[in-house]
Amino acid sequence: MNMPPRPGQHLPGPHSMPATEAVFADPLVIHAEVDALLAQVGDVSNASGIPQQAKILEQAHDLLVQALATVDKI
């Protein structure tokens, strides 16, 4: 038997989000993590470091995408 949803039950928000995602959505934490990754990029004029730089930038991108997905759930 299908029960109707309770008021507010269908709405996303902190009650439906694990604590780790709530922390992950903190802009200050995200900013600090991206800054730490960007600090590792180093000299962009050195062509031999491009693969490592690309890997670091991809990590920063993934972090931002995950943060946006988390905020979208809130």
C-alpha positions in Angstrom: 0.0 0.0 0.0 1.4 3.4 -1.0 1.4 5.9 1.8 1.4 9.6 0.8 4.6 11.5 1.6 4.8 13.2 4.9 5.1 17.0 4.8 8.6 18.0 3.8 9.7 14.4 3.3 10.2 14.8 -0.4 12.3 17.9 -0.1 16.1 17.6 -0.2 18.0 19.2 2.6 20.2 18.7 5.6 17.9 16.0 7.0 18.4 13.9 3.8 22.1 14.5 3.4 24.9 12.6 5.2 27.1 14.7 7.6 30.1 14.3 5.3 28.3 16.0 2.4 27.1 18.8 4.7 30.7 19.5 5.6 31.8 19.2 2.0 29.4 22.0 0.9 31.2 24.5 3.2 32.6 27.1 0.8 35.6 27.9 3.0 36.6 24.2 3.0 36.2 24.0 -0.7 38.1 27.2 -1.3 41.0 26.0 0.9 41.2 22.6 -0.8 41.2 24.1 -4.3 43.8 26.7 -3.3 46.0 23.8 -1.9 45.7 22.0 -5.2 46.4 25.1 -7.3 49.5 25.8 -5.2 50.9 22.4 -6.3 50.5 23.3 -10.0 53.8 25.2 -10.1 55.4 26.9 -13.1 53.0 26.6 -16.1 55.8 27.5 -18.5 57.6 24.2 -17.9 56.3 21.9 -20.6 57.7 18.7 -19.0 55.3 19.2 -16.0 52.1 19.4 -18.1 50.9 15.9 -17.3 51.3 16.4 -13.6 49.7 19.9 -13.8 46.8 18.4 -15.8 46.3 15.7 -13.1 46.2 18.4 -10.3 43.8 20.6 -12.3 41.6 17.6 -12.9 41.5 16.9 -9.1 40.5 20.5 -8.5 37.8 20.2 -11.2 36.4 17.0 -9.7 36.4 18.7 -6.3 34.4 21.6 -7.6 32.0 19.4 -9.6 31.3 17.3 -6.4 30.7 20.5 -4.4 28.2 21.7 -7.0 26.5 18.4 -7.0 26.3 18.6 -3.2 24.9 22.1 -3.2 22.4 21.1 -5.9 21.0 18.4 -3.4 20.5 21.0 -0.6 
